Amino acid sequence: MFKQLNIEHHFRPENRSYDITHKTNWNIFAKNKLADLHPAKKCLFWRAYNDFKEEHYKSHHIRDEAMKMLSLPYTVKQLAITFNRSEAHLSEILGNLKKEGKVQYYKTNNAGFWIRKDANKIIISEIKHKYLKTLNKSKTTAKELSLLFKRNERSCRNRLAELRLLGLVEKNEDKSWSLKDTNCEVIVK
């Protein structure tokens, strides 16, 4: 019967009993009201089943599912809501994935976004996107950009340096900046 319902179990011959663990198996048990077949166990099962506070995932479940989801950018908060876990726990998992070189972190407009490294996507802010659009038309210096966007020249240089670190722009010998060819998709957040 357990095989028919796809319930994972372990038989203990010394007690002649079955160990049934994991919430997914208990959900099948509850759905089919199998505990109701044994009057003494019925009350014990339903009390224990109703006391579950949170879903317990199998080993590395959150890590593996997060990797599947991260082909698109997500914040830690969005992932925490999805998996019903704390932001601290998800930050720890993502930090470990970053150390392994599997994900990248981008900070834009006071929001941090995580995405898989092999997704070939770069996340930038709205202002950096304006810089890219301007550089797409022609080579421009930091001073010209500062006048165009009414920003401090140092701020413009800093944004251009950040774009250079991302591999989107390059500084020419005449101190002008130009767009660099890249195979990455740029996402504006």
N, C-alpha and C positions, 0 to 999 in steps of 0.2 A: 504494500500500500504506500509506503514512503517513497519508493522509486517512482510509482505512478504519479504522485503529487510533486515530485522533484524536491523532496525534503532531505537536506543533508543531515545525516545522523551517524552516531557511533554506538555500536552494541557492546555492552559490558557483560561478558558471560558470568563473571563471579556474582553479580547482583541480578542477572537476567533482566537488565534494564537498558533503555535507549537514552543516550544523551543527544538532545536536540538544542543546538545553539544558533546564534545569529537571529536578528530581528526579522529578516526575510523569511526564515523558516517558521518563526512564531506567527508571522502574518498569515501564512498559508494555513497553519493550524487553527488560528482564530477564524479565518474566513470559512473554513469547512466545519467549524465547531467540533473538532475532533476531541477536545478535552471534555466536552459534554457527555461523551460516551462512558466516562468513568466518574461516577458521582463524587467520590472522595477527592479526586484530582481536579474536578471542575472548578471549585472555589479557589484552590491554590493557583491554578493556571491563570484564571481571569484577574486575580489580585496582582500577581506578578506582571502580567501583560499590561495592565492598566497603570502600573508604576513606572513604566519606561519613561524616562525624562527626555532623552535625545537618541537619535538614530546612531548606532555604533557601526561604523563602516569597517570593512575588512582592511587588512594591512595595505597601505599605499593607495587606497581607493581615491581619496581626495587628491592626492598628488597626480595620479594617472588621469582622473577626470578633468582636473585643472589644466593639465597639459593639452588635452583634447580641445578644451574651450579657448585656450589662449592663442588660437589662430587669429582671433580678434582681440583688440585691447580691452582689458578689464581693470578696474581699480580693486584694491584689497577689500573695500567695503562691499562691492558688488559680488565678489566671490564669497565673502563671509555670509552674505544673505542667501546666496544660492545653496551653499553647503550647510547652512544653519550652524556655523561655528564662529568663534571670536575672530576679530581682525588680527589679534596677536598670533593666533594659531596659524592662520593663513599666511601672515607675514613670515613666520618661521619656515613654512613649507616653501614659499616663493624664494626666500633667501637661500635656502639649500639648493633649489633648482638653479638659481643665479650662479652660485659657486660651482655647480656642475657645468655651467656654460650652456644651459638649455633655454633660459628665458632672459629677456632684457627689460630694464626698467627705464621709463621716460617720465620726466616731471614737466608738466606744462600747466601754467595758470593755477598753481597751488594744488594740482591734482596729479597723483602718481599713477601711471598706467603700466601694466605688465603685459608682455606679449612674447610669444615664442621667437627664438632667434632665427629659426629656419623659415619663419613666415615672410621674411624679406619686406618688412614694413617698418617705417620710421614715423614716430609720432612727434609732431611739432605744434607750437602755439600759433595762434592767428597772426600775431605780429611777425613771426619768423616766416610764415607763409607769404605775407605781403613783401618781405624782403626777397624771397625767392621769385615772386611774380615780377618784381622790378628788375632783378638780375637776369631774368629770362629774356627781357627786352634788349638790354645792353649791359656792357661792363660799367660798373659804378664804383666810386670810392666811398669810404665810410663817411666822409664829410658831406658828400652829395646826398647820401641816404639820410643823414641827420637833418639836413635842410628840408628834404622831401617829407619826412615823417614828423618833423618838429620835435626831435629828440636830441638828447645830449650825444655828442660824437663818441664819447667813451662807451655809452650804452650801445650804440650801433656797432662799434668794434667788438664789444663783448658778444652781441647776438651773432655777428658774423663768425667770430671765433667758435662759438657753439655749433653753428651750422657746418663749419669746417671739420670739427671733431666728429660730426655725424656723417661726413663724407659727401655733403651736398653742394658745397662751394669750395672755391680755391682762390688764393691770393696770387695775383699776377706780378710780374717784375715791376710794372709801373705803378704798383700799390693799389691797383683797382681790383675789384672782386668780380668773379664770374661764376656762372652755374657749372657744376661738374656733372658729367654723365654718370648716372647710377641706375642699377637695375632694381632698386627698391621702390616700393610704393610709399608715397608720403600721405600720412593721415593727419588731418588738422583737427585738434581738440581744443 
